[in-house]
């Protein structure tokens, strides 16, 4: 039971990260390689807010907004011009890699490549008794955030006019524009939401480890892609499930096999799933819907 709870908590962080990536994929059809740096910038934004004396909830909000704005700026400055020119998909990949390198270089320069301490004051601490197990409060908050994100995104995409606009653009941008949908606004919304969710993941990882550096998001980017592929390209529900499954597998591998084989066991499981179901848990052959 304890390991399952731990796995769900770790997986909730992965799920939040994967949802942001899959949201951008569902609309734009690309995997943005600048996502890790946006996550890290959002985490440093929260750290700066904490140093300024803001309470933890407001600091998290500052980090989310900072990451969301930065993500939107990357789209407007780098990707929007490519869309206007109908650039091939590979151009987007190269462009996001370049944007990510710029962001990580600037952050490395500003921090002198030093590891910064991330304060835990104001964040949930201690543990609760649940079914005879000690469950850290921070893990409970992380899991609740993943559930809220899943429910909130599902409601937004299916029950609101802006969410339906997102789905329309994901299905066919040209047709959506003919129907009066502002596709650029849809892109900006999606990048903002993706950046904000990434920041939450980065902040809670920083709280768990009590540190952050300019390269904190690098390892999480590979995990985000793994989550998206495991859950199914373009599926928000798949990203949530994929993140939780990956978290449980990693924790079980650490507890019952060895921490050395944690990632090996996790990615071997992903390979097995993809051999049995190449489109992932909830993916379709043509993963263009959100």
N, C-alpha and C positions, 0 to 999 in steps of 0.2 A: 504493500500500500504506500509506504513512504517513498519508494523509488518511483512509483507511478505518479505520485503528486509532484515530486521533483521534476520528472520528465515532462509533465504537463506545463509546469512553470517555465522550464527552459524552452519548450516548444511554443509557448505563447509569445515569447520574444521573437522566435523565428517566424511565427505566423504573422505578426505585425509587420515585420520586414518584408516577408513574401507578398503580403497583400499590396503594399506600395508598388513593388516591382510588377506584379501581375496586372495592376490597374493601368499602368503605363503601357504594358505589353498589349492589353486588350484593346486600347484605343489607338495607339500608334503603331503597334506591331513590331517594336524593337525592345531589346534589353539594354537599358541605359547603364553604362559602366561607370558613370559618375555618381551612382546612388550611394556607394560606400563613402565617398567624400562628403556628400550632402549630409549623410548620417552623422559623420564626425563633426562637421561644422555646427550642426544643430546641438550636438552634445556640448561643444565648447560654448555655444551660446547660452545654454542652461548653466554651465559652470560660471560664466561671466556674471549672469544674473544672481547666482548664489553669492558670489564674491561682493556684489553690490548690496547684499543684505535682503534680497527678496526671499519670501518664503518658498519652500520647495514646490508647491503646486504652481505658483506663478512662474518659477524658474523653468519648470517643465514646459509651460505654455510658451514662454519666451523662446525656448529651444525649438519647439514645434513650429512657431511662426517663422523663426529665422531660417530653419531648414526648408519650410514651405516656400518662402520668398525666394531663397537661393535656387531651389529646384525650378521655380517658375522663370527666374531670370535665365537659367541655363537653357530652358526651352525657347524663350523669346529670342535670346541672343545667338544660339547655336543651331537649334533644330528647326525653328520656324522658317528661316531663310532656305533651308534645304527642302522643306515641304513646298514652298512656293515654286521651287525649281524642279519639283518632282524627282528629287535625287534618288538614286537606288538605295536599297536598304543598307548595304555595306557602308555607305557614306555616313549614315546615322551612327553606326557602331564606332567608326573611326573618330567621328566628331565627339561622341560622349567619352571615348578614351582620352582624347585630347583635353576636353574640359575637366575630366577627373585629374589628369596630371597637373594642370594649372592649379586647381584647387588644393591638391595635396602639397604642391610645392610652396604655395603661399602660406599654408598652415604650418608647414615644417619650418619655414623661415620665421614666422611670427612666434613660434613656440621654442625655437632653437633646438628642435628635435628632441625635446625633453618630455618625460612622462610626468603628467600633472596629477596631483592627488585630487580625487573627487570626493567632496564631503558627503557624509551620509546623514547629517543632521537634518531633521525635518521629513525624512523619508520613513516609511514603515519599518520598524525594527522589532526584534523579538519574535516569538513564535506563539501560535495558538494550538490548543489541543483539539485534534479532530480524529475521531475514531481510534483513539489511543495513540495517535501519532503527533509529533511536533511538526507543525507546518509553519515555516517562516512567513511573517506577514507580507514581506516584499513579494514572495512568490504568489501569494493570494491576489495581491493587487495586479501583478503582471497577468495572471490568468483571467481576472475579471476584465482587464482592459482588452484582452484579445476577444473575449465574448462580446463586449460592448462594441468593439470595432466591427465584428462580423455582423451583428444585428443591425448596427447603424448603417453600414455600407449596403447591406441587403435592402433595408428600407429606403435608403437614398436612391439606389439604382433602380428600384422597382416601383416606388410609390411617389416620387417627386418629379416635377417637370424637368429639372436640371439633370436628374439621374437618367430619365428617359432620353434626354439629349445626348448624354454620354453613350448610352447604348446605341443610339441611332448613328452617331459618328463612328463608333466601333464597328458597326455593321457595314456602313458605306458612307464615307465622308461626303462624296459628291452629291449623293441623293439627299443626305441630311441638310446640306447647304441649300439645295433647291427648295427644301421644305421650310427654310428660314432659320435653321440652327446656326448659331455662331460657332464654328468649329474651333477657332482660336481660343475663344473663351472656355470651351470644353477642355482643350488641351491644358490651358492654364490651371483650371480647377483640378484636373487629374494630377498634374505635376505638384501642385500645392499640397493636395491630400497625401500623395505618395511621400513627399518630403517630410511632412509632419509625422506620419506613421513611422518613418525611418528614424526620426529624431527620438521618438519615444523608445524604440528598441535600443538605440545607442545609449540613451540616458540610463535606462535600467541596467544595461550591461555594465556601464561605468559605476553605477551605485553598487552593483554586486561585487565588482572587483576593486572598488575604491580608487580607480585610476582611469586616466584617459590619455591618449597620445594622438599625434597627427595620423598614425596608421591604424587606429583602432578599428576602423570599418573595413579594412582590407579582407580579413578573414570572414567577416560576416557577409561580404558580397557573394562569395562562393556558396555559402549556406543559403542565401536568398535565392540564387539561381536553382540550387538543388530543390528547395521547397517548391518553387514554381513548377519545375519539371515534374516532380513527384505528384503534386496535386493536380496538374493539368494546365497547360499553357492557356492563360486568359481567364481562368476560373478563380474568382474571389473565394468561393467556398472551398475549392481545392487547395488554395494557398493556406487557408486556416487549418484544414485537416492535415495537409502535408507538413506544415510546421509542427503541429502537435505530435504527429507520428514520428517525425525525425527527432524531436526532443526526447520522446520516450525511448526510442531505440538507442540514442547516445547515452542516456543515463543508465539504462539496463546494461549496455555494453561495458560501461565504466564499473558498475557495481558487481557484475557477475562474470565478466571476462577479464578485461584489463583496460586501464585508461590509455594505454599505448595503442590499443586497437579500437578506440572509441570511434574515430572518423572512418576507419577501414570498415568496421561492421556497419555503420550507418550508410555509407555510400555503396557497399556491397548489396545491402537490402534494396536501395534505390535501383540498382542495376537489375536485380531480380524482378522487382515490380515492373520496370519498364520492358523487360523481356516478355513478361506475361501480358502487360497492357502498355504498349508504347505511348499512348496518349495520356498516361497518368491516371489518377483516381477519377477525376471528373472532366478530363479534357476530351475534346472532340477532334476529329480528323482535321477540321479547319478551325483552329482556335482563334477566331477573330472577335468573339463576343466577350463581353465583360460579365 
